[in-house]
């Protein structure tokens, strides 16, 4: 049986949502299985054709997910010399993408994590901000990787 494009789109709209706290909901119910949650976090992606948030199994199999805030949340961060490594809630540790730092109105930091958006708050925020400095013009910069990296203020949802 061959599905029409409209039917396929309908199947991909499954009622999956990722809230600001990093909790997945499916059709209004909280996804409580920890291994399923980790799999969903690892499958998060952004569809190149239209920029929509998805969970991707492969190039053909994916479903749409509504992301309220950021795709990933920082669990912790630590400095190795002048580099900062962040452990994200998908259980992957990555070096911070310094050039993408943004500060939100609530002072949380947002950063690109590959194609995804990451939110840095809590303990990770405190570890990273050890090396923040305020400039004479009131802007903030991060001292890392043998340089100074400005922290922009912007609307986070449009950051890609």
C-alpha positions in Angstrom: 0.0 0.0 0.0 1.4 3.3 -1.1 0.7 6.4 1.2 -0.1 9.8 -0.3 2.1 12.7 0.8 -0.8 14.0 2.9 -1.2 10.7 4.6 2.5 10.4 5.3 2.5 13.9 6.8 -0.5 13.0 9.0 1.4 9.9 10.3 4.4 12.1 11.1 2.3 14.4 13.3 2.2 12.1 16.3 1.5 14.6 19.1 5.1 14.6 20.5 6.2 17.6 22.5 9.4 18.5 24.5 8.7 21.0 27.2 11.1 23.6 28.7 12.1 21.2 31.5 13.2 18.5 29.0 10.1 16.3 29.6 8.6 14.6 26.5 4.9 14.4 26.2 3.0 12.1 23.8 -0.6 13.0 23.1 -0.6 14.9 26.4 0.8 12.0 28.5 4.3 12.3 30.0 6.9 9.9 28.5 8.2 8.2 31.7 10.4 5.4 30.3 14.0 6.7 30.8 15.5 4.7 27.9 12.8 5.9 25.5 13.4 9.5 26.6 17.2 9.1 26.0 16.5 7.6 22.6 14.2 10.5 21.7 16.8 13.0 22.8 19.4 11.3 20.6 17.0 11.3 17.6 16.3 15.0 17.9 17.1 16.8 14.6 16.0 19.7 12.5 14.5 18.9 9.1 16.6 20.7 6.5 13.7 21.3 4.1 11.6 23.5 6.4 13.5 23.8 9.7 10.9 21.9 11.6 11.9 20.0 14.7 11.8 16.2 14.3 12.9 12.9 15.9 14.7 11.1 13.1 15.3 7.4 12.8 16.8 7.7 9.3 16.4 9.8 6.1 12.9 8.5 5.5 11.5 7.7 8.9 10.9 10.7 11.2 8.1 12.3 13.2 7.5 15.9 14.1 8.1 17.1 17.7 7.1 20.5 19.1 10.0 21.9 21.1 8.9 24.5 23.7 12.4 25.9 24.4 15.7 24.2 23.7 16.3 20.7 22.3 18.9 19.9 25.0 19.6 21.0 28.6 23.1 21.2 30.1 23.5 18.8 33.0 27.1 19.9 34.0 30.1 21.6 32.6 33.8 21.6 33.5 36.9 23.3 32.3 39.9 21.5 30.8 42.5 24.3 30.5 40.8 27.0 28.5 38.2 24.7 27.0 34.8 24.0 28.5 33.1 20.7 28.1 29.3 20.4 28.6 27.4 17.2 29.4 24.0 17.5 27.8 20.9 15.5 28.8 21.3 13.2 25.8 24.3 11.9 27.8 26.9 13.2 25.3 29.7 15.5 26.4 30.7 18.1 23.8 32.9 21.2 23.8 30.9 24.4 24.0 30.3 26.1 20.7 31.6 29.5 21.9 30.6 31.6 18.9 26.9 30.7 19.3 26.5 31.9 22.9 23.3 33.9 23.6 21.8 35.1 26.8 18.1 35.1 27.4 16.0 37.5 29.4 16.1 35.1 32.4 19.9 35.1 32.1 20.1 31.5 31.0 22.6 30.9 28.3 21.7 29.2 25.0 24.2 27.8 22.6 24.2 25.7 19.4 24.8 22.0 19.9 25.4 21.0 16.3 22.1 21.9 14.6 20.2 21.9 17.9 19.6 24.5 20.6 21.0 23.9 24.1 20.0 25.7 27.3 22.6 26.2 30.0 21.3 26.8 33.5 21.9 25.5 37.0 25.3 23.9 37.8 26.5 24.1 34.2 25.7 27.8 34.1 27.7 28.4 37.3 30.7 26.5 36.0 30.8 28.3 32.7 30.2 31.8 34.1 33.3 31.5 36.3 35.1 32.9 33.2 32.5 35.5 32.2 33.5 39.2 32.3 31.5 42.3 31.9 32.8 44.8 29.3 32.8 48.6 29.9 29.7 48.8 27.5 27.8 46.4 29.7 28.1 43.4 27.3 29.4 40.1 28.6 32.2 38.0 27.2 33.5 34.5 27.9 37.3 34.0 28.2 38.0 30.6 26.7 40.1 28.9 24.0 42.7 31.5 24.0 40.3 34.3 23.2 37.3 36.4 24.1 33.9 35.3 23.0 31.0 37.8 23.1 27.7 36.7 24.5 24.9 38.1 22.4 21.4 38.9 23.7 18.7 37.8 21.3 15.4 36.0 20.9 16.4 32.4 21.5 13.7 30.6 19.5 15.1 32.1 16.2 18.6 31.0 17.0 19.7 28.2 14.6 
